[in-house]
Amino acid sequence: MKKITGIIMILICSGFLSSCRSYYIPPNWYDETLAYYEEGFASGWKNEKKDMFISDELKDENIEFGYLLKDLDGDGADELLIGIIDDKDVTRFTDILIWHRDIGAFRIMSAGEGYYLYLCDSDLIREDSWYGSETKTQYMRYDSKDNSFLIVNEEGKPQKFELTAFKRGTR
């Protein structure tokens, strides 16, 4: 009976620990991804991976890009946002990368070439997309537990952010 009780306790504890571990986000999870982007901008995207399409806009040497690390959902871990550095009154983002608990670093949203993502007050993401002459706008909130951006019935005001610039053409 003691053995059975001991085994049951071990199974319960290991199940509890494994469920805790599934929400673990490594500190600085974005280092390897940032290195990929830095090398890409520096080399003219000679390092482009087949499984991570890089838009022509990101390859355009006349556009300056940078990144922002920001905790979008209050879980204590930063998400990685890639955006355009310009003199517009709001920051336009082209890529949002997260730590996906099942597969690791993951680009969950990609934009550009005519539509962009905006980080709003209250950490909402605004996505604009165009269908001919019609603009569609939706607002989303990130949820790391579900690895998803949920469409919400809230609106926010896009903000301007200081991005850390990538250097182009240095390699």
Buried (B, 14 or more C-beta within 10 A) or exposed (E): EEEEEEEEEEEEEEEEEEEEEEEEBEEEBBEEBBEBBBBBBBBEBEBBEEEBEBBEBBBEEEBBBBBBEEEBBEBEBBBBBBBBBEEEEBBBBBBBBBBBBEEEBBBBBBBBEEBBBBBBEEBBBBBBEEEEEEEEEBBBBBEBEEBBBEEBEEEBEBEEBEBEEBEBEEE
